[in-house]
Amino acid sequence: MAHGFPARFFRFPLPCAFNVRCLTNPLFVLALTIISQPALAQEAKCDVGTNVNSFQNFSAADQQTIVDQLKQSGVRFVRTSLRPDEKNMTLAKNLQSEGIGLVLVTGAEFYPNAPLRPADQKRHMRSAMPLSYADPVASRAYYQTVFDKLDEKGVVLAGVELGNEVNWTDFNGDFPIPGQGKSFTLEDLSRDPEAKKVAQGFLQYLKVLAALKDVRDHSKLNKRAPIISAGMAAVTGGKWQHDLQVDGVSIPATYAYLRAHGLDKLVDGYGVHDYPPVVKAGDTAAIAQRNAQLDQAIFPPRNAKPYWLTEWGFPSTATSSAQDQDRARTVAEMRAYFLQLFRQGRLGGLFWYVWNEPDRDSIYRGGAIMEAGRQATAPMPGQPGK
């Protein structure tokens, strides 16, 4: 973190339980355990991999270089955006041929009269269309093209994620700049004038999701490809938001609202993004506090679908694994927490941000994957390849 901004502001932009008292009756404890976990935990899986920035914009030769890097490094899944042109559909096919699953990030198409909120360099906010102007019909036509191209290439997706961080200012033009510096609650979505506009965009987003699902359901090869809702940003109303006067809707409030309006009929997983704080080595109390905060703000329990953490990571300026031991330690701490989520059926995907240089979060440097990267992209215990 620098100048009060989250570390992620300085990345290269992309074109992701209740407590019970101990009881003595073992059958009752077992019953509580079963009830408290999602039904899908019985067939739990977790795709673990990395993001690759600007993959679709590289030359075919450079794309193949990264595919080779991923294969040699043992990475099994990639999250990225690809256009439905010949070069990028060939890339999707090449990834599959090398045993690397693709989580495809796609967006919405917008009505022709959609206004474009201009970028704000002072706040590091990009220009963005209002989600409330998303066009389900045009979006459906685009998704049809994408899935038809995938079918032609024989590509089966590991997942498709619709949108990116639509719950805050940077990616959703329904949020004004400047804003109030707030993290809106579920109640705000029905009473705050700005948040009510955002809520209208969320409802439009659900219509676009329905269009995507219909196309997915009628595809030849990808009927079972998981649909993941947009990776929501971890906006919690901290000092940096107040200082920048940018707004967002908290992850729990965003998903509570979307679920109340039919989200669970449309998706197979809930996308979230988080860049956790680093704590002092050996500080078990700080680790426990961080995990508790994640449970509350990022991965609230008792939902119908698993979370997909499609962006997470830690910055480092190290040029070798030997210099990167602090980051490797922090990654190991987080993987222990993520393993608990997975075993509880609460985690369906885990994608590091980001693979390629130059970026402070990159995990491939100097021609090799770093130790932190090997830990971050290793399969969950019990998964294929582990």
Secondary structure as UniProt FT lines:
FT   TURN            3..4
FT   HELIX           7..10
FT   HELIX           26..36
FT   HELIX           39..43
FT   STRAND          47..51
FT   TURN            53..54
FT   HELIX           55..57
FT   HELIX           60..72
FT   TURN            73..74
FT   STRAND          77..80
FT   HELIX           86..97
FT   TURN            98..99
FT   STRAND          101..106
FT   TURN            112..113
FT   HELIX           121..123
FT   HELIX           131..133
FT   HELIX           136..153
FT   STRAND          159..164
FT   TURN            166..167
FT   HELIX           169..171
FT   TURN            173..174
FT   STRAND          183..184
FT   TURN            186..187
FT   HELIX           188..190
FT   HELIX           193..217
FT   TURN            223..224
FT   STRAND          227..232
FT   HELIX           239..244
FT   STRAND          248..249
FT   HELIX           251..260
FT   TURN            261..262
FT   HELIX           263..265
FT   STRAND          269..273
FT   TURN            281..282
FT   HELIX           284..297
FT   STRAND          307..312
FT   HELIX           322..324
FT   HELIX           325..343
FT   TURN            344..345
FT   STRAND          347..352
FT   TURN            360..361
FT   STRAND          364..365
FT   TURN            366..367
FT   STRAND          368..369
FT   HELIX           371..377
FT   TURN            381..382
FT   TURN            384..385
//
